[in-house]
């Protein structure tokens, strides 16, 4: 949030949801199996995204950008 706020030139804040609130909000837009998988990955810790892969370079042929670089390139989308 800090980087995106800096790019946009304004303060941003996040408001946390309880697991039940998040499940209800996600369930309004996504199928139950997806919501369950999301919680298994991110709440139960099954997903490990620590390994950096060369996928962006391989698929696009371009060097990956940082979040800040992407945010600056697409500020109008925010």
C-alpha positions as CSV (number, residue, x, y, z in Angstrom):
1,X,0.0,0.0,0.0
2,X,2.8,2.4,0.8
3,X,4.3,2.2,-2.7
4,X,0.9,2.5,-4.4
5,X,0.0,5.5,-2.2
6,X,3.3,7.2,-3.1
7,X,2.7,6.6,-6.8
8,X,-0.8,8.0,-6.5
9,X,0.3,10.9,-4.3
10,X,-2.2,10.1,-1.5
11,X,-2.5,8.1,1.6
12,X,-4.1,4.7,1.3
13,X,-5.2,2.4,4.1
14,X,-6.4,-1.1,4.4
15,X,-9.3,-2.4,6.5
16,X,-8.9,-6.0,7.6
17,X,-11.8,-8.5,7.5
18,X,-12.4,-11.5,9.7
19,X,-12.2,-14.8,8.0
20,X,-16.0,-15.1,8.1
21,X,-16.4,-11.6,6.5
22,X,-13.8,-12.4,3.8
23,X,-15.5,-15.7,3.1
24,X,-18.9,-14.0,2.7
25,X,-17.5,-11.3,0.5
26,X,-15.6,-13.7,-1.7
27,X,-18.5,-16.1,-1.8
28,X,-20.6,-13.4,-3.4
29,X,-18.3,-13.4,-6.4
30,X,-16.5,-16.7,-6.6
31,X,-17.5,-20.4,-6.5
32,X,-17.2,-22.1,-3.1
33,X,-14.3,-24.4,-4.2
34,X,-12.2,-21.3,-5.2
35,X,-12.9,-19.6,-1.8
36,X,-12.0,-22.8,0.0
37,X,-8.7,-23.1,-2.0
38,X,-7.9,-19.5,-1.3
39,X,-8.2,-20.0,2.5
40,X,-6.2,-23.3,2.3
41,X,-3.4,-21.4,0.5
42,X,-3.3,-18.1,2.3
43,X,-4.8,-18.8,5.8
44,X,-3.6,-22.4,6.4
45,X,-0.2,-21.7,4.8
46,X,-0.2,-24.3,2.1
47,X,1.0,-21.9,-0.6
48,X,4.7,-21.1,-0.7
49,X,5.5,-18.3,-3.2
50,X,9.0,-17.7,-2.0
51,X,10.6,-19.2,-5.1
52,X,11.2,-16.7,-7.9
53,X,10.5,-18.2,-11.3
54,X,11.5,-16.9,-14.8
55,X,8.0,-17.3,-16.1
56,X,7.3,-13.6,-17.1
57,X,10.6,-13.5,-19.1
58,X,9.8,-16.9,-20.7
59,X,6.2,-16.1,-21.6
60,X,6.5,-12.4,-22.6
61,X,10.2,-12.1,-23.6
62,X,10.4,-9.0,-21.5
63,X,12.1,-8.4,-18.2
64,X,9.7,-8.4,-15.3
65,X,8.9,-5.2,-13.5
66,X,8.6,-4.4,-9.9
67,X,5.2,-3.6,-8.4
68,X,6.2,0.1,-8.3
69,X,7.3,0.1,-11.9
70,X,4.0,-1.5,-12.9
71,X,2.0,0.9,-10.7
72,X,3.7,4.0,-12.2
73,X,3.1,2.6,-15.8
74,X,-0.6,2.2,-15.1
75,X,-1.4,5.0,-12.6
76,X,-4.5,5.9,-14.6
77,X,-6.0,2.4,-13.8
78,X,-6.1,3.3,-10.1
